[in-house]
Amino acid sequence: MIHVAKAVADAEARRSGKTYLVGSVTFLESALYVFAADHPDARSAAINIMVHCPPAGAPARRRAPQRMRH
């Protein structure tokens, strides 16, 4: 599923000239999100940013987050 989100983010980055991000949340049900880097959700602590897709060049994969223990 991340491959589909990454492909969408790459296409949007090339089309718009902006960096796009692929992020996920794990509460309730897992979900993937694709949004521009300047979107307010890019700073949300609830969303784990996994991939940066710049308008030109190869995407930079981010390290997986550490799970919090309750």
C-alpha positions in Angstrom: 0.0 0.0 0.0 2.9 2.4 0.7 4.0 1.9 -2.9 0.7 3.3 -4.2 0.9 6.3 -1.8 4.5 7.0 -2.8 3.6 6.9 -6.5 0.7 9.4 -5.9 3.1 11.6 -3.8 5.8 11.5 -6.6 3.3 12.4 -9.3 1.8 15.3 -7.2 5.3 16.6 -6.4 6.3 16.6 -10.1 3.0 18.2 -11.1 2.9 20.9 -8.5 6.6 21.6 -7.9 6.1 21.1 -4.1 7.5 18.4 -1.8 4.8 15.9 -0.9 4.8 13.6 2.1 3.5 10.1 2.8 2.4 9.7 6.4 0.5 7.2 8.5 -1.5 7.0 11.7 -1.9 3.9 13.8 -4.7 4.7 16.2 -8.1 3.0 15.6 -7.2 1.7 12.1 -4.0 2.2 10.2 -4.3 4.8 7.4 -1.9 6.4 4.9 -2.0 10.0 3.9 -0.4 11.9 1.0 -0.2 15.7 1.4 2.0 18.7 0.6 4.9 19.4 3.0 3.4 22.9 3.7 0.1 21.4 4.8 -0.6 21.9 8.6 -0.8 18.1 9.1 2.9 17.8 8.3 3.5 19.1 11.8 1.0 16.9 13.5 2.4 14.6 16.2 -0.4 12.1 15.3 1.0 11.5 11.8 4.2 9.7 11.3 5.9 11.0 8.1 7.5 8.0 6.4 8.6 9.3 2.9 9.5 12.8 1.5 8.9 13.1 -2.2 10.6 16.2 -3.6 9.6 17.6 -7.0 12.9 16.5 -8.5 15.0 13.6 -7.5 14.7 10.4 -5.6 12.4 10.3 -2.5 14.1 10.1 0.8 12.8 7.3 3.1 12.6 8.2 6.8 13.5 5.8 9.6 10.5 3.9 11.1 9.3 5.5 14.3 9.8 3.8 17.7 6.6 2.5 19.3 5.6 4.2 22.5 5.0 2.0 25.5 2.0 2.6 27.6 
